[in-house]
Every structure is written in structure tokens, then in C-alpha cells.
Amino acid sequence: MSPTAFRFARRTSRLTPSMIRELMKLMGRPGLVSLGGGLPSADGFPAEALREVSQRVLAQSPREALQYATTEGLPALREWVAQRLRQRGLAVPATQVLITSGSQQGLDLVAKLLLEKGAKVAVESPTYLGALQAFAPYEADAVEVACDEAGPRPESLHEVAGARALYLLPNFQNPTGRCIPAARRRQIADQARRLGLPLIEDDPYGDLWFDRAPPPPVAAQWPEGTVYLGSFSKILAPGLRLGYAIAPAPVYDLLVQAKQAADLHSGTLAQHLVVDLLRTGMLDAHLDEVRTRYRLGRDAMAQALHTHMHDLATWQVPEGGMFFWLTLPPQIDAATLLPPAIEQGVSFVPGIAFFAGSPMHHSLRLSFVTEPAERIVQGVAALAQVVRRAMATFREAPGRPKLP
Ligand SMILES: Cc1ncc(COP(=O)(O)O)c(C=O)c1O
């Protein structure tokens, strides 16, 4: 059959490649210091513990672990998630926990239920690129809510009243690293409730705090108006492809049906492995290790930025998560800096990838968890040189430089 025989659905015109994945093609250079990708540190994967539980699960319960299972997920895993969230301040029964194939699937399923052509979905500015990608095929329009360093401004929410939901990243946001303070969470939830604006709370980074745990989830303020998404990707390993969605009853039932149609259920073997792994009680010590490793990366980057870029950019030091967000002088277009940066041996993600509306061209995201401390320092020094050169060129020939 000739490829022209295919007639694609209208929604495919909204599918876009992830800028980050496109950039990765440029980033294959050996020796390149990768401050671009958002990959968790592979050194922190619990590989040995997983090897042990794999053997045990396959020896003791191969018939269950390799069989089809219920769409909702393994009861023991749902119970574990519910208990963990109760400890974090969100009272939730296990019957409201749906195990998903990563929180990315949660985004897709929620979008499938809530979005359609002509509808609006409100997002932070900037926001997670993967959410914009997940929402796009449902043909709704993503509209930005005004934000400051503490997150979305509650008094601006009325501007997006009528949207099907507000997508929120309260903990160590991707890309900015910001954490919404407790008081702001309350104000956002109160205002959203008043406006009848449901919330989608995406929280893959909540356990990656360095000095103190973040405030309870926003969902705790308005559980009946919030779908909460969590993930095992950043606390264990993304290759497991396990996450979860917590939703009030009417939404929950539809989510289960949408998931059933999408993939029947998440991988049974992965769920059995994670249940067994969590039963060993390893998580707290493991998280301590991951936090220590990431804190070192954060400190190395904070120090390197201070040394090399204090006169070139501004940033907030994140209290957890994986990212720094840099604001360069407004005349600089960060995307134009990427080819010379790669020449100099360092990668980053230009900020424009993360905006639904008017992008901040002079912003960029740096990850501090993929590379060891000494390479972070080397990468930041190289990036500083590239920015400095661009500034000098700009002084000689004003006007925003264009992508080659
Ligand atoms: C904010 C955010 N949400 C969701 C995801 C998807 O994570 P998962 O691996 O659970 O699908 C990511 C991945 O980086 C993320 O940064």
C-alpha cells in the first residue's frame, strides 16, 4: 500500500517532536557535558536490589507476575501509594489509586477525558514540555497563567476561568525548579475551587527535596477537584514505567476505562518487582542516597554559576528536583547559543521549549543530576564562555542574533 493511502486524523497536525529529543540528536558527541537532558542519574538506580527481587518474584510467583492483571493495578502497590500519600498529608483510599504506565500516561488519560477542540487547559509559564505534548493531540488550547517565583498567581486564575483544568507542578518544577510555598498552595486551591477550575497536580519530584520536605500536595486542599499524578521514575527508575493517578470517584471510573482501552494495565512484572522491592523497606535509605547525590550536583552547579555566570544570568537555587532555570540578558536568544555551546562541549535546553504562549527566548534549563560534580563545573564554565562571546558580539552589532 502506498503511504499516501493513509488519511491521518486532524489531531495529528498537533503532534510535535519534543525539542529535547531533537536536540539529543545533536548531543551525541563523545565527551559532551550533558546539562540538557532530564535523565535521573543512572548511578542511583537500585539495580542490585532489583536483581534480587527479580529472582525472587520469578522463582516464587511467575504465574502471577507474567500474567494479565486488573487495570487498576496490583492491590498491594495501590495500598502502598495510598499510605505514602497519607504520610505526605493527602488522605486517600487505595480504591482511588490507579497505577499508570508512568505519570506521562496519567497526563494523556486525563487529557483524553477533559480536553477537546475549542476547550482550554491552563498551564504555568513555563511548564513541562511533555505535558504540552500530551495535551496537544486533544486539540484544546493551552493558555498560560501568570506566575511569579512562588508559582501561579492566585489573583490571575480568573483569567483562565472556564478552562477544563489548571495543570500544576508544585514541587521542584520542571523546568524552573521552583517549589510552591504552603500559603500559595492554599490560595491557589481556594481560588480554583471558587472558580470551579479543576486541578491536575503533577508531582514526580516531590521526594527529591534536599533540606526539608515540601508542603502537602495541593490535592490535600481540594481532593474532590484535583487529579494527582505521581511516579516511580525519579525515586526508583524510569525504565520501570510505573506511575499513578489519584482521582475523585467520577473521574476515577472514567480514567480506568480510558486506561483499559489504552493498554489494559501497566506491566505486571514491573508492578510485582516494585511491590517486592518496597516491602524490603529499602526506599528511605535509597532516597537518602539519591538526595545526597543530587544535592552535591545542585551545590556544584550553584557554585559554578556563581563563579562563572554571576554577571551573565540570574537564577534561584532550587531546594530539590533536578533543574536550574537561568534568565540571560533579554537581547540573548538562548537557542542561538546551543550550536556554539555544543562546539564547546556542553549542552542545555533553550527555555522556549517550555512555553505554551509567548516564550522567554533568553532563558534556559540546566540539569544537575546527569553529570558528576567536576563535569558540571566544566560544563558551566564552557557555557559561560559562550554567553560571554554572544554578549560581546551583541555589543558590536546590536539586534537579537538569529538561529543559523
Ligand atoms: C513534570 C513531569 N511530569 C511527568 C513526567 C513523566 O514521568 P514518567 O516517567 O513518570 O512518565 C516527567 C518526566 O520527566 C516530568 O518532568
The ligand as a Tripos MOL2 file, in Angstrom:
@<TRIPOS>MOLECULE
LIG
   16    16     1     0     0
SMALL
NO_CHARGES

@<TRIPOS>ATOM
      1 C1          6.8880   17.1620   35.2800 C.3       1 LIG1
      2 C2          6.9480   15.7970   34.7000 C.ar      1 LIG1
      3 N1          5.8170   15.0880   34.6180 N.ar      1 LIG1
      4 C3          5.8120   13.8450   34.1320 C.ar      1 LIG1
      5 C4          6.9750   13.2570   33.6820 C.ar      1 LIG1
      6 C5          6.9000   11.8620   33.1390 C.3       1 LIG1
      7 O1          7.4210   10.9720   34.0240 O.3       1 LIG1
      8 P1          7.1530    9.4120   33.9870 P.3       1 LIG1
      9 O2          8.4900    8.7900   33.7900 O.co2     1 LIG1
     10 O3          6.5390    9.0880   35.3070 O.co2     1 LIG1
     11 O4          6.2210    9.1280   32.8520 O.co2     1 LIG1
     12 C6          8.1850   13.9550   33.7470 C.ar      1 LIG1
     13 C7          9.4230   13.3550   33.2550 C.2       1 LIG1
     14 O5         10.4820   13.8980   33.2340 O.2       1 LIG1
     15 C8          8.1590   15.2620   34.2820 C.ar      1 LIG1
     16 O6          9.2680   16.0130   34.3800 O.3       1 LIG1
@<TRIPOS>BOND
     1     1     2 1
     2     2     3 ar
     3     2    15 ar
     4     3     4 ar
     5     4     5 ar
     6     5     6 1
     7     5    12 ar
     8     6     7 1
     9     7     8 1
    10     8     9 2
    11     8    10 1
    12     8    11 1
    13    12    13 1
    14    12    15 ar
    15    13    14 2
    16    15    16 1
@<TRIPOS>SUBSTRUCTURE
     1 LIG1         1 GROUP 0 **** ****
